[in-house]
């Protein structure tokens, strides 16, 4: 590897270490944006797990369902009954309805008794069967709406709160003696993406094309011995297998979870919760379960670190670095050279000499944008700064077109 390449790798390694210092270990699954444990999604109607779509693994598919309204009551009963929109709340019989202010006749008393009978029959034979079927459907609809909101937030990539969707495998539970924080966090995490199927409008959640990650920062924070051994096992497991981690295939993650328990807590245990994935309570002994959780969190530095890792690998492989990359690690020219700026003419140029170069800006532009192109004629890059709303994205579009 050339000296320049080695210097760039060293620089990227330094950047990695600085970013790692900024990462705060997580002890519990964040719930402020979205979180769904395995036992909360299991059994919901029409939700599908671990399916194939267009030749790719889809770990979760949530259909877009429509609410089914409660059945209409009998015409005689309708004025007397209050039906709520939610199937979780039983209908109510009104104590009275507006009628002429006269004494109730025996016929009216018999009619009231009939209303009570109609109400009881309606609740038992029409509303209850509907509510029993509709309540879990509404939970599916609720989860769809939550995931759709996350998908929109990730797609917009808002600078205030950039989010990522993560599938956590192997929920670890530990109330370690002498430590204030109770651990309730997965040992393995896999970044995921959300795809909105344009034909069915199903939400398809599938793993991103990045390596899964072992989450050991919280154990290092608690000064647990064995972290180094678990990291070494994980690295060897990732390097030696071609099968990516899959929460529905135990063979892809179970060896790591069992090894982690052995190294992190000699009194700990690995628990397979296949039939009932409800999580047990945390105790003073580490419990690692076979369950998973899907959650959204603020985008962490891990994504950036993955990019840096891939960039380092690319730098090691290329024989010659582009000048713009070399410029970060080689000493610059000590002599100040005066360069003649090239003249450009475009659609908005009022006057230009005959030898002016063509400017291919499809959008309106100003002198500052022309100056950027002029500087790019003599350099590998230009730094452009400006507050929000001053046209930086507009400028980028023009420069790319040129």
N, C-alpha and C positions, 0 to 999 in steps of 0.2 A: 504494500500500500504506500502511495506517495506521501511525502512529508505534509503537503497541503491537506490531503485527505485526513491524515492523522490529527492535524490541528483542528479541523472542522469537527471530527468525532469527539475530541477533547472538549471543544466548546459546547457541543450538544450534551455531553455528559454533565458538564457544569450546570447547564440549564435544567437538566433533569433533577439534579440534587436540590437546586434552589426551589423548584416547583414542589418537590416532595415535602419540603419544610413547611409549605403553606397548607398542606392537607391536614384537616382535623379529623381524627378517627370517629366513625359513627358507631354508637352502641345500640341504637334501636332503629327500626324501620321508620323512615319519615312518613307521616300521614297527611301533611298539610296540602298535598297536591292530589295524590292518588295512591292507594294501597289496597291490595286484595290478596288475602291469604288463600291457600289451597282449599281449606274447608269452607270458605265463604263463596267460592265459585263452583265447587263440586255440587252437581245435581241441579244446577239452574237450567231451566228448559232451553233447548236448542243451542246451548253453548257447546262448541266442539273443541277437543284437545288433540294435539299431535296429529295433524292431518297434512296431506300433501296438496300443494296448490302450485301449478305451473312448474312442477319439478323441484320445488323448494319446500323445506320444512316450515310449517305454520304451527306454532306451539299453542296458539289460542285463536279461535274464530268466534266473534260475537256478532250475531245477526241483528239487523235493525227490525225490531218488532214494533207493532202499533198497539196502543192500549185498547182493550175491549171494554166498552162501558157495561155497567150493571144492567141486568135484564129489567125491562119495563114492568111495573106493577099493574095490577088490575085497575080498570077505570074507576071502580068504586074506592079502591085503596089509594090511588095516586094523590088525591088532595090531602090525605092524612099522613103521608109518609115523607120523611127526609132521608134521601139517599146521598151519601158522601162519595166523592170521586175516588177515594182510596179504598181498596178492598180490606184494608186493615181496620176500618171503622164500621161497626155494625149499624144498619139503618135504625132510625128512631121514629117512633109513632108520636105524632103531635097530640098534645092533651085536648086540643080543640081546634076547630077551624071557624072561619067567619061565617056565621049564619044569622038570620033575623033574630033579634032579641026577644024571643018568646019562650015560654016554658017548654021543656023537652017532653014530648009525647011518648007513650009506650012504644009506638012504632019506631020513633027515633032511638029509644033505648035499645030496642032489638037490633036496629041498624048499627048502633055503636058496638054491640057485642059481635055482630057479624064482621065489622071492621077489624076487631082484635083477632078474630079467627083467620081472616084473610091475611093479616100482617104476619101472624105466626106461620101460616102455610108458606107465604112468600119467602120469609127468611130461611125456613128450613129446606124448602124444595127448589128455590130458584137462586136466592142470593148466596147462600152458603156454598153450593157447588161452584158457582161462578167465582166467589172470592178464593176458594181453595185452589182453583186453577190459575186465577189471575194474579194472586199475590206473588208467587215465584216469577211469573212473567214480568211483573213490574220491577222485580229485582234485576232481571236481565236488562230491561230497558234502562234502569238507573246506571248499571255498569257500562252499558253502551254509551250513554251520555257522558259519563266521566271520562272514558277512554277517548271519545271523540274530542272532548275539550283539551285533553293532553295532546292529541294528534295535531290539533289546530295550533296549540301553543308552540309545539316543537317545529311545525312547518313555518310559522311566522318568525321563529328564532329571535324572540324579543331580547333585546340587550339587557333589560332590567332583570329578568329572571329566566335565563336559558335553562331548559329542562332536558332531561334524558330519561328514557324508560329502561328499567333494569329488571331482569328476572333473577331473583335470589334463590339459590338451591342449598339445602341443608341448614335449616334454621337452628341457630345455636342459642341456648338459654342457660344463663349462669348468673347467679347472685353471689359473686365471689366475696369471701370474707375479707373485710378490711377495705373493700372498694365501694365507693359511693354509688357508682352507676351499675344498674342491672343490665346485663347483656341480653339482647333479643334481636339478633342480626344474622343474616345468612353468611355461611363460610365461603360460598362461591357465587359470583355474580356474572351475568352475561348481559351485555348491552343489547337492546332490542329496538326494532323499528315498527312503526304502525303503518299499515297500508290500507287505504280505503278502496275496496273493490268497486270499480266504476259500474259494474253490471248488477251486482246484488246489493251494494252498499254495506256489505259486511265489513267489519273491522278485523283485519288479519294482523296478528302480532307474530313476528318471526325474529330469530336471532340475527344481529348484525354480523357482518363479515369481519369481526375482530375476535381476538382470543378472549376466552373467559378469564376471570381474575380471581385470585384467592385473597380474601379479605382478612388480613392479619394485623392491620394497624391498631385495632382496639386491644388486641392481646399484647402487642408491644407496649402500648400505653399503660396497661395493667402490670407490666413487667413480668409477664408469664414466660417461663423458660420453655423451650421447644419450638419457638417461632421459626428459628433458622432451619431446623430440621424439616418442618412442614413446608417451608418455602422450597427447600431442596427437593423434597419428594414431588411437590407440585410441578416444578420445572422439569424434572425427569419424566413425569407422567405426560406432560404436554408435548415434550419433544419426542417421546417414543410412540405415541399413538396418532393415528390419522382420524380417529373418531372424535368429533367435537362433543363437548358436554351437552347432554340432553336431559331435562328434568324428568322425562318419562322413560328413560332407559337407565336403570340403576347401575349397570356395569360401567357407565361413563363417569359416575361421580362417587359411588359408594366407597371404592378403595381410598380415595382422598379423605372422605369424611371419617372413616374408621381410623386412618393414620393420624389425622389431626387430633382426634380425641385422645389417642394414646400418647401423643407428645405434649399436648397442652394441659391435660389434667389426668394423672394416673387413676383417679377415682371416678373419672367421667364415664359416660356411656353413649353409645350410638343406638338410637331407637327408630325402628321402621314403623311408620304409621300409615299403613296401606289402606285399611278399611275405614278407619276414622282418623282423618288428618288434623283433628283439633289439637292445638298445641297444649302440652302440659305446663304446669306452673314452674317457674325458675326456682332452683334450689342452690345450695352452696356447692353442688357438684355439677360440672359441665354436662349438659345434655345436648347432643347434636341429633336432630331428627331428619328423616328422609323427606320432609315436606318442603314446599317451595312457596314463594311469595312474589307477586308482581307489584312493582311500585315505581313511582316517578320521584325524582329528586333533582335538586339544582345540579346542573352539569358540573362535574368535578374536574380536577386537573388530570384525572386518569386518561381522559380522551386525548388531551394535549400530549400527555406522556406517551401514549400509544403512537401518535403521529411522530413524535421525536424519535421513538425507537425504530420505526420504519425508515425514517430519514437517515438515521445512523447506518442502518443496514445497506441502504442505497449508496451512501457515500463510500462505504467500504468496497463496494463492487465496481463502481465506475473508474476507469483508468485516468480520466482527466475531468476535473471539475469545471463547470462553466465559470467564466470570469466573475460574474456577480456573486457566486458563492465563495470563490477564492478571495475576493476583496475583504471578507470578514476576518481573515486570518493572516493576510500578508501585509507587510508595511506599505503604506501608500507612497505616492510620488511626492518627494520633498520639494520639487520645483513647481511653482505656480505658473500654469500655462494659460495664456489668453486665447480663447477660442472664438472664432467668428460665428455668430449664430445664423443659422440658415433661415431664409425668409420663406414663409408659407403663404399661400393664398387659398381661400375657400369661398363658399357661397356668401358669407357675410363680409368678405374683404372688399373694401371700397377701392383701395389703391394698392397695387403690388407691381414690382418690376417684372419684366418679361421672363427672367430666369427663375422666378419664384417656384418652389415645389408645391405640388398639389396637396391640399389638406382634405382628408376624407372624414369630415365630421358630419354625420347625418342630422345631429341635433343642434339647436342654437348654441353658440359658444361666445366666449369673451377672450380678452387678451391673455388672461391668466392661463387659460387652457392651451392657447397657442404656445405660451412660454414653457409649459410642461413638455410639449412635443419637441420644442427646440432643445431643451436640456437633455431629453432622452437620446438625441442624436449623438451626444458626446459621452454619455454615462450609462451605467447599468441600472440605475434606479433614481427616482425622485421622491422625496418625502413631501406630501401635500397635507396640510392641516387646515381645519375649518370647523366651526361649530355646527350643530345640527341644522339642516335646512339651507345650507349654502351651496349645495349642488355637487357634492363629492361623488355620489353615485352617478349622477348625470355626466360628470366629467369622465369617470371610468368608462362609461358606455361609449363616449366619443373616442377615447384613446384606444380602446379595444378595436373599434371599427377601423380607425386609422391604421 
